[in-house]
């Protein structure tokens, strides 16, 4: 199965990256609606997601692939920090201070 950059243009690939980044952030934020997480997670998801979208926009606007590596590396950090936000939110809600 070929990867998208092999079968589509660079511009099309960048557009798809941006679209999927926006969808990812929206769905990450709507996780709060399930009640499984709260405000701490929401703040983290929005902040992390906003930077993800900024990096995706920079990549989409670049002439070549500048920023692709930075976006890839940030995506790994994003996922780890998002999971950390879930854990932090769960712990704070389970063991409130005060």
Backbone as ProteinMPNN parsed JSONL, in Angstrom:
{"seq_chain_A": "XXXXXXXXXXXXXXXXXXXXXXXXXXXXXXXXXXXXXXXXXXXXXXXXXXXXXXXXXXXXXXXXXXXXXXXXXXXXXXXXXXXXXXXXXXXXXXXXXX", "coords_chain_A": {"N_chain_A": [[0.855, -1.171, 0.0], [0.829, 2.056, -1.041], [2.213, 5.102, 0.316], [0.72, 8.334, 0.986], [2.285, 10.639, -0.039], [3.51, 9.425, -2.206], [1.573, 8.807, -4.084], [0.142, 11.123, -4.437], [0.264, 14.704, -4.957], [2.737, 16.943, -3.554], [1.552, 19.254, -2.522], [-1.108, 18.394, -2.152], [-0.712, 16.442, -0.232], [0.207, 18.004, 1.918], [-2.089, 19.543, 2.394], [-3.838, 17.527, 3.27], [-2.535, 16.746, 5.613], [-2.903, 19.059, 7.154], [-5.731, 19.148, 7.31], [-6.265, 16.715, 8.661], [-4.921, 17.255, 11.03], [-6.475, 19.312, 12.15], [-8.913, 17.931, 12.492], [-8.061, 15.973, 14.308], [-7.46, 17.561, 16.568], [-9.973, 18.666, 17.16], [-11.477, 16.334, 17.786], [-9.958, 15.434, 19.937], [-10.45, 17.426, 21.826], [-13.2, 17.142, 22.177], [-13.395, 14.896, 23.692], [-13.815, 15.515, 26.297], [-16.547, 15.765, 26.557], [-17.462, 13.225, 27.111], [-17.237, 12.891, 29.777], [-15.224, 11.534, 30.977], [-12.88, 12.867, 31.363], [-11.715, 16.099, 32.509], [-11.479, 19.643, 33.088], [-8.689, 20.151, 33.264], [-7.553, 18.403, 31.431], [-8.847, 19.391, 29.14], [-7.801, 22.001, 28.853], [-5.108, 21.353, 28.415], [-5.366, 19.793, 26.06], [-6.391, 21.662, 24.232], [-4.36, 23.635, 24.194], [-2.067, 22.132, 23.409], [-3.062, 21.15, 21.002], [-3.495, 23.509, 19.56], [-0.884, 24.352, 19.018], [-0.081, 22.219, 17.463], [-1.669, 22.592, 15.202], [-0.666, 25.059, 14.359], [1.942, 24.3, 13.586], [1.259, 22.554, 11.5], [0.042, 24.316, 9.712], [2.225, 25.956, 9.103], [3.798, 24.072, 7.744], [2.101, 23.522, 5.574], [2.153, 25.962, 4.253], [4.759, 26.196, 3.468], [7.36, 26.074, 0.964], [8.617, 23.664, 0.256], [9.398, 20.795, 1.974], [9.964, 21.86, 4.426], [9.711, 21.896, 7.856], [8.346, 19.532, 8.117], [9.66, 17.495, 9.526], [9.803, 18.661, 12.073], [7.076, 18.824, 12.675], [6.415, 16.104, 12.694], [8.028, 15.165, 14.86], [6.904, 16.73, 16.888], [4.363, 15.626, 16.895], [4.747, 13.204, 18.156], [5.493, 14.057, 20.725], [3.175, 15.477, 21.341], [1.237, 13.414, 21.565], [2.24, 11.985, 23.782], [2.151, 13.985, 25.785], [-0.567, 14.537, 25.779], [-1.63, 12.144, 26.746], [-0.469, 12.315, 29.268], [-1.878, 14.48, 30.239], [-4.415, 13.35, 30.476], [-3.94, 11.472, 32.515], [-3.097, 13.191, 34.603], [-5.39, 14.809, 34.916], [-7.236, 12.841, 35.686], [-6.101, 11.941, 38.108], [-6.153, 14.287, 39.675], [-8.893, 14.757, 39.797], [-9.699, 12.471, 41.11], [-8.309, 12.459, 43.514], [-8.756, 15.043, 45.073], [-7.227, 18.162, 45.992], [-7.261, 19.52, 49.146]], "CA_chain_A": [[0.0, 0.0, 0.0], [1.692, 3.24, -1.111], [1.932, 6.227, 1.206], [0.111, 9.458, 0.282], [3.192, 11.445, -0.869], [3.909, 8.682, -3.398], [0.471, 8.779, -5.044], [-0.463, 12.459, -4.541], [1.243, 15.787, -5.023], [3.191, 17.475, -2.265], [0.526, 20.195, -2.049], [-2.252, 17.611, -1.674], [-0.289, 15.809, 1.012], [0.23, 19.044, 2.958], [-3.493, 19.862, 2.721], [-4.37, 16.421, 4.068], [-1.928, 16.85, 6.945], [-3.588, 20.139, 7.861], [-7.116, 18.722, 7.593], [-6.239, 15.693, 9.711], [-4.506, 17.899, 12.285], [-7.65, 20.004, 12.693], [-9.851, 16.891, 12.943], [-7.469, 15.387, 15.512], [-7.609, 18.492, 17.689], [-11.402, 18.748, 17.486], [-11.873, 15.114, 18.484], [-9.272, 15.402, 21.235], [-11.149, 18.334, 22.74], [-14.555, 16.657, 22.466], [-13.299, 13.806, 24.661], [-14.335, 16.054, 27.553], [-17.998, 15.549, 26.569], [-17.767, 11.896, 27.637], [-17.186, 12.944, 31.233], [-14.073, 10.763, 31.448], [-11.843, 13.835, 31.714], [-12.278, 17.402, 32.846], [-10.896, 20.91, 32.636], [-7.228, 20.089, 33.117], [-7.33, 17.777, 30.132], [-9.327, 20.283, 28.089], [-6.806, 23.064, 28.68], [-3.944, 20.74, 27.788], [-5.699, 19.386, 24.69], [-6.523, 22.86, 23.391], [-3.04, 24.257, 24.044], [-1.235, 21.25, 22.579], [-3.662, 21.103, 19.67], [-3.277, 24.782, 18.87], [0.477, 24.35, 18.496], [-0.073, 21.217, 16.393], [-2.238, 23.239, 14.014], [0.313, 26.071, 13.913], [2.998, 23.604, 12.853], [0.686, 22.03, 10.26], [-0.14, 25.466, 8.816], [3.57, 26.317, 8.623], [4.182, 23.088, 6.742], [1.26, 23.705, 4.387], [2.549, 27.192, 3.567], [6.156, 26.156, 3.045], [7.59, 25.732, -0.439], [8.97, 22.251, 0.11], [9.008, 20.005, 3.145], [10.459, 22.459, 5.665], [8.749, 21.785, 8.936], [7.758, 18.194, 8.205], [10.309, 16.772, 10.627], [9.37, 19.288, 13.325], [5.689, 18.406, 12.919], [6.455, 14.691, 13.061], [8.546, 15.047, 16.22], [5.913, 17.292, 17.8], [3.23, 14.707, 16.996], [5.109, 12.225, 19.191], [5.395, 14.769, 21.998], [1.745, 15.773, 21.516], [0.556, 12.224, 22.053], [2.706, 11.703, 25.139], [1.637, 15.008, 26.705], [-2.017, 14.38, 25.86], [-1.842, 11.059, 27.703], [-0.118, 12.845, 30.582], [-3.005, 15.328, 30.655], [-5.481, 12.434, 30.906], [-3.537, 10.931, 33.812], [-3.125, 14.284, 35.576], [-6.783, 15.173, 35.153], [-7.866, 11.752, 36.433], [-5.592, 11.937, 39.469], [-6.641, 15.472, 40.382], [-10.326, 14.556, 40.052], [-9.876, 11.355, 42.039], [-7.727, 12.847, 44.807], [-8.723, 16.518, 45.093], [-6.41, 18.807, 47.012], [-8.011, 20.389, 50.039]], "C_chain_A": [[0.901, 1.233, 0.0], [1.248, 4.339, -0.129], [1.444, 7.412, 0.366], [1.103, 10.272, -0.555], [3.635, 10.741, -2.155], [2.835, 8.77, -4.479], [-0.217, 10.133, -5.236], [0.647, 13.502, -4.609], [1.641, 16.226, -3.621], [2.15, 18.42, -1.679], [-0.683, 19.449, -1.482], [-1.924, 16.935, -0.345], [-0.297, 16.81, 2.159], [-1.182, 19.441, 3.367], [-4.097, 18.777, 3.604], [-3.808, 16.441, 5.486], [-2.645, 17.915, 7.76], [-5.012, 19.747, 8.24], [-7.133, 17.711, 8.733], [-5.786, 16.268, 11.046], [-5.689, 18.598, 12.937], [-8.657, 18.989, 13.236], [-9.353, 16.248, 14.236], [-7.7, 16.278, 16.728], [-9.074, 18.6, 18.114], [-11.839, 17.51, 18.266], [-11.187, 14.978, 19.837], [-9.987, 16.274, 22.252], [-12.536, 17.811, 23.105], [-14.562, 15.447, 23.397], [-13.854, 14.236, 26.019], [-15.836, 15.777, 27.671], [-18.386, 14.179, 27.11], [-17.815, 11.887, 29.16], [-16.008, 12.179, 31.814], [-12.93, 11.664, 31.896], [-12.491, 15.189, 31.942], [-11.481, 18.569, 32.298], [-9.393, 20.86, 32.421], [-6.878, 19.482, 31.764], [-7.714, 18.729, 29.005], [-8.32, 21.398, 27.81], [-5.566, 22.511, 27.977], [-4.205, 20.385, 26.334], [-5.793, 20.588, 23.762], [-5.167, 23.507, 23.151], [-2.131, 23.416, 23.141], [-1.749, 21.204, 21.15], [-3.45, 22.377, 18.882], [-1.878, 24.818, 18.264], [0.616, 23.331, 17.356], [-0.584, 21.843, 15.099], [-1.295, 24.314, 13.477], [1.414, 25.412, 13.093], [2.488, 23.042, 11.522], [0.463, 23.153, 9.246], [1.21, 25.907, 8.255], [4.036, 25.358, 7.539], [3.396, 23.295, 5.452], [1.675, 24.933, 3.581], [3.98, 27.166, 3.04], [6.264, 25.693, 1.594], [7.861, 24.248, -0.634], [8.502, 21.498, 1.349], [9.586, 20.57, 4.438], [9.355, 22.361, 6.719], [8.142, 20.404, 9.079], [8.35, 17.411, 9.375], [9.876, 17.34, 11.974], [7.941, 18.872, 13.67], [5.639, 16.945, 13.345], [6.92, 14.522, 14.506], [7.558, 15.614, 17.236], [4.727, 16.345, 17.953], [3.496, 13.63, 18.046], [4.988, 12.844, 20.581], [3.937, 15.068, 22.343], [1.021, 14.588, 22.133], [0.946, 11.909, 23.489], [2.14, 12.71, 26.143], [0.118, 14.945, 26.834], [-2.367, 13.253, 26.829], [-1.511, 11.508, 29.118], [-1.235, 13.74, 31.118], [-4.175, 14.471, 31.134], [-5.174, 11.909, 32.304], [-3.626, 12.004, 34.886], [-4.549, 14.663, 35.929], [-7.484, 14.103, 35.997], [-7.41, 11.728, 37.885], [-6.12, 13.11, 40.282], [-8.124, 15.317, 40.714], [-10.578, 13.445, 41.064], [-9.407, 11.719, 43.441], [-7.629, 14.365, 44.887], [-7.881, 17.044, 46.254], [-7.3, 19.707, 47.849], [-9.324, 19.912, 50.357]], "O_chain_A": [[1.661, 1.437, 0.947], [0.068, 4.469, 0.199], [1.726, 7.482, -0.83], [0.789, 10.579, -1.705], [4.087, 11.397, -3.093], [3.156, 8.804, -5.667], [-1.073, 10.27, -6.111], [1.815, 13.209, -4.351], [0.968, 15.917, -2.638], [1.893, 18.393, -0.476], [-1.219, 19.836, -0.444], [-2.764, 16.868, 0.552], [-0.76, 16.494, 3.255], [-1.45, 19.652, 4.55], [-4.79, 19.078, 4.576], [-4.531, 16.181, 6.447], [-2.961, 17.696, 8.93], [-5.447, 19.989, 9.366], [-7.926, 17.838, 9.666], [-6.233, 15.804, 12.096], [-5.885, 18.488, 14.147], [-9.194, 19.176, 14.328], [-10.138, 16.008, 15.154], [-8.09, 15.798, 17.792], [-9.372, 18.621, 19.308], [-12.501, 17.629, 19.297], [-11.78, 14.459, 20.782], [-10.114, 15.895, 23.417], [-12.997, 18.017, 24.227], [-15.626, 15.019, 23.844], [-14.311, 13.399, 26.798], [-16.339, 15.577, 28.777], [-19.528, 13.987, 27.528], [-18.376, 10.97, 29.76], [-15.816, 12.178, 33.03], [-12.106, 11.263, 32.718], [-13.658, 15.402, 31.614], [-10.897, 18.507, 31.216], [-8.882, 21.471, 31.483], [-6.015, 19.988, 31.046], [-6.982, 18.856, 28.023], [-8.027, 21.698, 26.653], [-5.041, 23.132, 27.052], [-3.368, 20.643, 25.469], [-5.324, 20.533, 22.625], [-4.855, 23.888, 22.023], [-1.505, 23.94, 22.219], [-0.967, 21.217, 20.2], [-3.247, 22.333, 17.669], [-1.702, 25.261, 17.129], [1.352, 23.567, 16.398], [-0.003, 21.647, 14.032], [-1.148, 24.458, 12.264], [1.78, 25.907, 12.027], [3.212, 23.057, 10.526], [0.675, 22.957, 8.049], [1.324, 26.199, 7.065], [4.604, 25.78, 6.532], [3.965, 23.249, 4.361], [1.56, 24.938, 2.356], [4.365, 28.027, 2.249], [5.38, 25.013, 1.073], [7.378, 23.648, -1.594], [7.331, 21.57, 1.719], [9.691, 19.856, 5.435], [8.203, 22.714, 6.464], [7.48, 20.13, 10.08], [7.628, 16.747, 10.119], [9.612, 16.586, 12.911], [7.636, 18.598, 14.83], [4.897, 16.592, 14.261], [6.281, 13.817, 15.288], [7.386, 15.052, 18.317], [4.142, 16.268, 19.034], [2.579, 13.194, 18.742], [4.447, 12.228, 21.499], [3.52, 14.93, 23.493], [0.282, 14.738, 23.106], [0.089, 11.602, 24.319], [1.701, 12.328, 27.228], [-0.426, 15.267, 27.891], [-3.287, 13.386, 27.636], [-2.196, 11.125, 30.067], [-1.502, 13.751, 32.32], [-4.853, 14.832, 32.096], [-6.045, 11.902, 33.175], [-4.17, 11.76, 35.963], [-4.882, 14.822, 37.104], [-8.236, 14.427, 36.915], [-8.218, 11.523, 38.792], [-6.491, 12.947, 41.445], [-8.56, 15.706, 41.797], [-11.568, 13.482, 41.795], [-10.028, 11.337, 44.433], [-6.535, 14.919, 44.779], [-7.833, 16.458, 47.335], [-8.011, 20.558, 47.315], [-10.053, 20.563, 51.105]]}, "name": "protein", "num_of_chains": 1, "seq": "XXXXXXXXXXXXXXXXXXXXXXXXXXXXXXXXXXXXXXXXXXXXXXXXXXXXXXXXXXXXXXXXXXXXXXXXXXXXXXXXXXXXXXXXXXXXXXXXXX"}
